[in-house]
Amino acid sequence: MSSDFASEMLAEHYDAVSALWQATEGLGDTETREEFCRYLSRNPGISSVVSHDGRIIGALLGGHDGRRGYLYHLAVAADHRGAGVATALIGRCLDQLQRLQIQRCSLHVYRANATAVEFWSHQQWRERCDLKLFAVDLPRR
């Protein structure tokens, strides 16, 4: 499946994409509708979906900070895995980032998510062992 099968993720995809993310083991917390829409408006045209028979079967959030690209929440419906859906989603997001002259892209994977670790390793993404990730949760206003 080529990246031509993936299309731009839009705000109106939230319910279907959120349901797919919730059904996908290992993703962790995902965005509220407001966060989702804000992310898409800050990163227009980069995030992608794949649909089949009117149903979203794959989704991937993609964006950048002007320097580096980032991918979040790759999910493919269990009954469509192994058919190239993930490859199409990744290809479309990376094509969009390259179009914007972004030259490196990163992603986060939970260490305990062996399926994701294996998948990304198989896709020739390299693990960065030279970095540590730090985070802080800010109170919501």
Secondary structure, DSSP 8 states (H G I E B T S, - for coil): --GGG-EE--GGGHHHHHHHHHTSTT------HHHHHHHHHHSTTT-EEEEETTEEEEEEEEEE-SS-EEEEEEEE-GGGTTSSHHHHHHHHHHHHHHHTT---EEE---TT-HHHHHHHHHTT----TT-----------
